[in-house]
């Protein structure tokens, strides 16, 4: 048995056992990685090298973007921005069939893009729009399903911590290019879900009875402009080269903080709690990235990516079949693993295969993130699903039957994203980023 096969088996078996026992994913990754390298390296050298890999893995300046974007998202969650985006979305959807559900979708796309969090979008939008939809005669399970199915669009529409994580672990992907590449796939996800809502709403006769006049529409627009400008300032600044993604994340914090103070929705005494929550979330992600550096080193040292690449290419040399196979694997992985560890583990495994088959690195990153976004709304580890169900005060069983058509159209869009590279590469190419 080759060292690559032995190490791969050790990583898989130890990782699965520890996860079943309820060991935190970061600890499980570190232990599995150390165990995998022990057959070829002394224990003392292994431990010393693993410690060095943790610190070298997180000693990257661009990683500062993660805590800043997390902090900006938490400020926005508590800063009164959600209701202004909902009113703006309601102005656009007008009196379409299922207008309130359509509003939920558009608001998720806007708020998720600004906060960079699917769970934050599901929580904020579900708690505000859900009761309104119920009063208007919507089935609460359908409302919750719509909210859950579209909350992850904010992980594709920038800014997105998932894209920053992928850029770090890929070793060369441009954050700016990834940000631009996420727009079309994220918007297509939302539009596909809008089609489902339109069909269901016509069948169930869900129609809004509220009509905004010209003055009310203008008022909604004016109140939403400062929040919408955040996207233009941050993303526009990064793309134009005015500042880096890391500096852009700091700008997002300052801008959202000033906006929240203007709205008078955050007081100075609220800031310590926001900082603590952001620090806790940052600590989890940064530790994960550090520990995953051990696994990346072990994989490179033992040749596991080459083993997987050879195994996949031995099945077939048809790139379309292999892309489909990788998608299936990632969809399965996403059902039981959170997005960040999945990106950290599977990027170095699948990226070499896709690059060898001629796929652009940016295209691969968007395909992977899209796959793992689906995992956030599927059991047993779908955090966004559980948040949406809890906020909607319904059961997973009642929501799931409404989710099935959403899953159908989301998967169709995934196939488009996988096999039509320009959906991901058109905007970065237009900006000269790829």
N, C-alpha and C positions, 0 to 999 in steps of 0.2 A: 504493500500500500504506500502510495507516494505521500510526502509530507503535506502537500496541499490538501489531499483527500482527508488525511487524518485530522489536520487542523480544522477543516471545514466541518467534519463530523463532531469534533469536540465542541466547537463554537455552537453549533445547532443544538446538540443534546444538552449541554450545560445551560445555555440560554433558555431553552424551553422548560427545563426542570425548575430553574430559579423563578421564571415568570409564573409558572403554575403554583409555586409555593408562595407567591405574592411578594417576591423581592422587588424593590424599585428597579425600573428599567436601567437607570444609570449604573447602579451597583451590579446588576446582572450582566450588563455589557462589559464592564471592567473585569469581573471575575472570569467570564467566558473567554475573554481575549487573553488573559494571563494564562489560563489553563491550556489554551490552544498552542501557545508558544513554548511551553515547558518541555515538550519532547525534544526540542532542538536547542534549548538554551538553559543554562543554570538558573536556579530560582533567584539568587541574589542579583544577577545581571538583569533578569526579566523584570523584577520589581523596580530596580533603579531606572531602567529604560522606560518602563511604563509611567513612572512618576514624571520623568522628563517630558514624555510625549503629552501628558495632560497639560503641563504648563506651556509647552511650545504650541499646543493646539489652540490655546485661548489667548496667547500673546500676539494678537493680530489687531491692529488699529481699527480696521474696518468693522470689527465685531462690536464696536461701541454703538453702531447703528441699532443693534437689537434692543439694548436697554432703553435707549432714547425713544424708539418707536413704541415700545411697550408702555413707557411712561406717557407718551402723547396719547395713546389709545385709552389709557385709564383716565386721563384728564378729560378727554372728550366724552367718555361714557358717563361722567358725572357733571358734564359742563353744559347741559341743556341743548346740545347740538342735535340730538336724535329727533326731537319733536319738530324742529325747524326743517329737517330733511324730509320727515314724513309729510308735512304740509306741502312742501315743494313737490314731492312725488305725487301727492293727491291732485295737485294742480295739473300735472301732466297727464295722469290717467283719466281724468275727467269722469265721464259717465259710461266708460267701457263696461262690457259684461264682466262682473267680478272686479269692479274698480278698486275696492278696498284690498283685495288680495293682490291685484296688480300693483297697488301702492306699496304693499309689503315687499314685493319683489324688488321694485325700483329703489325703495328706501334701504333694503339690505345691500344692494349693489353700491349705493352711495356711502352709507355708513360703514359698511365693511371695508370699502376702499380707504376711507379716511382713518378708521381705527386699526385696520390691518388684522382684525380678529373675527372669525366666524362665530364663535361663541358669544362675543360681545354683541354682535349684530343680532343674533337670534334672541338674546336676552332683552336687549333694548327694544327692538321692534315688536317682538312677541308680546311684551308686557304692555306696550302702548296701543298697538293696532288690534291685538287679539280681542280685548273686551269690546272695542267698537264694532268689530266684525260680528261678534256674538249678538250684540244688540240689533244689528242690521239683518239678522236671520241666517248668517253663515253657520255651517256645521263647525264647531270648535276643532274637531279632528282634521278637517280639511284646511282650516286656517293654520293650524299648527304644522301640518305637512308642508304647506306652501312656505311658511317661515323657515322650517328646517331645510327644505330642499334648496333654498336660494341663499341662505346665510354664508355658505363657503365661497360665494363669488368674490367676496372681499379678500380672500387669500390669493386670488388670481389677479384681481384689479389692484394695482399698486397704490401705496407702498405695502410690501408684504415681507414679514420676517422669514417666511418659508423660502422666499427667493434669495434673501441674504444668506440664509443657512446653506442653501444649495451652492451659491457662489463661493462660499468659503470652502466647502468640502470638495467641490469640483476642481479647485486649484487653478481656475483661469477664466471662469464665466464672468462677464461684465454685469454688475448689478443694474446699471442703467439699461442695458440691452434686455435683461430679464424683465425689468419693470415695464418697458414698452411692449415686450412680447406677450405679456399677460392680458393686455386690454381686450383684444378681439376674442380669445377663448373665454374670458370671464363674461364679456357682454353676450356672447353666443349662448353660454350656459343660462344666463338670466332670460334672454329672449325665448329660448326653447321652453323654459318653465312658464313663461307668460302665455305661450300657445296652449299648454296644458290647462292653465287656469281659464283661458277663454272658452275652451271646449266644455269643461266641467261647469263653468258659470252659466253658459247658455242652456245646458241641460237642466240645471237646478234653478235657473232664473234668479241668479244673484246679480242684482243691479243696484247701483247707488241712487238714492233719492235726493242727494244733496248736490246742488249746482252752485259753483262759485261764480260770482260776478267779476267784472273786470278789475274793480278796485281790490277785491279779496285776492285775486290771482297775483296782482302786482305786489301786494303786501307779502304774500307767501314767498315770492321770488326775492324781494329785497331782503327779507329776514334770513333767507338761505344763502345769499351770496357770500357773506363772510366765511361760512363753513366750506362752501364749494371752492372758494379761493385758495384754501389750504392745499387742495390737490394741485392746483395750477402753480402755486408758489413752490411747493416742495418738489413735485415731479418735474415741473418746468425748469426749475433751478438746476436739478441734477442733469437733465438731458442737455440743457444749454451750456453746461460746464461751469456755471456760476459757483457751485459748490459740489462736493462729493456726496455720496449717499450718507456717509457718517455725519457730515456737516448738515445735510438736509434733515436728518432725524432730529438734530438739536434745534433747528429752525422750527420743525413741527411742534416740538415741546413748547418753545417760547410763544409761538403763534396761538396754539390751542389754549395755553394758560392765559394769555392776554384776552382772548375771545371769551373765555369762561368768566373772567373777572368783569368784562364789559356786560355780559349777560347776567351777572350777579348770581350765578348758580353755584359758584365755588367760593368759599371763604378761605382766608389764610389758615385758619385752624383745621381745615379739611386736608391740607397738603401733607402733613406727616403720615396720615393713614394711606393716602394715595402713593406716597413714596415707598412705604413699607410693602404694600401689595405689589408694586412694580418691582421692587428689589427681590421679593420672594419668587416671582415669576421668572425674573432674569436669572437668578441663581440656579433654578432648575434647568433652564435652557443652556446656560453657559457650562454648567457641570456636565450636562449631556454631551455637549460638543467636545469638551476636554477629554472625557472618557472615550468617546468615539474615535478620538485620535489614536488611542491605543489599538483599537480594532483595525483602523485603516493601516497602521504600521504592521500589525500582524498579518493582515491580508496581503500587503505588498511583499513582506518578507517571505511568506510561505507560497505565494503565487496563486492564491485563491481566485482573484479576478480572471486570470488566464485559464484556470481550471473551468470556471463557469462559462467563460467565453467559448472555450473548446467544446464543452458539453452541448451548449446551445447550437453552435455551428455544425456539430455532428448530427443534429436532428434534421436540419434542413439548411440549405444555403439561400432560401427564399427570404429576402429581407422583410416582405410584408407578413409572412407567417411568423417570423421571429418577433417582429414588433407586436403582433397580436399576442404571442405567448408572453412577452414581457409585460404587456398590459394586464393580462389575466393574473399573472403572479403579483403584480403591484396592487391590483384590486383586492386580491385575497389578503395580502400583507396589511393593507389599510384597514381591514375589518378587525384586526386584533392588535394593531400597533399604532401609537400616536404618530403624527406627521413628522415631527422633528427627528426622533430616533430612526424612523423609516428612511428619511432622506439621508441621514448620516451613515446608515448601514448599507443601503442598496445603491447609492450613487456610485461608489467605487466598484461595485460588482457589475452593474448593468451599463454604465456609461462607456467603458471600453468596447463592449459589444456593439452598442449603437453607433459609436464613432467609426468603428471598423466597417459597419454597414453603410456608412455615408451620411448618417444623421448629424446635423449641426448640434453643437453642445447646448445652445440656447433652446433649440427645438426640443431636445431631450429633456432639459430642465422643466419646461412648461408641461410636457407630456407627463412627467413623473409627478409634478405638483398637482396637476389636474386629477390624476389617478388617486393620489393620497387625500385630496379634498373630498372625494367621494367616500373615502373611509371614515371621515369625520361625521357622516350622517348614516352610517350603517352599524348595527350592533355586531359584536358585544362591546366595542370600545369607542363607539361614536359619541364623542363628547358634545358635539353640536346637537345631535339627535336628542340626547338626554336633557340638555338645557332647554331645547325647544319644547319638549314634551312637558317638562316641569313648569315652564312659564305658561304654556297653554292649558295646564291643568287637565290633561287628557292622558290616556294610556298609550304605550308603544303599539299595542295590538290594534287599537282603533286608528292610529295614525298611519300604520304601515300599509294598509290597503290603499290609502290615498297617495302614499309615496311611490308605489309601483310605477304608475305612468311617468312620474317625474324621473325616476331612475332610468326608464326607457329612453327618454329624450336626452338625458344627460350622457348616457353611454353612446348614443348616436353622435352627439357633439364630440365626445372623446375620440371616436373613430375619425371624424373629420380633422380634428387637431393632430392626430397621429399621422394620417396619410396625406394631409395637405400642408406641407411645411410653411407655406406663405401665410397661413392663418397666424402663425407665431412669429414669422420672420419679416413680414411686410413692413410693420411699423419700425422695428429696429433698423431694417435696411434703409427705410426712408430717411431715418435720422443719421445714417452713416455709422451705426453702432455694430453692424455685423458685415 
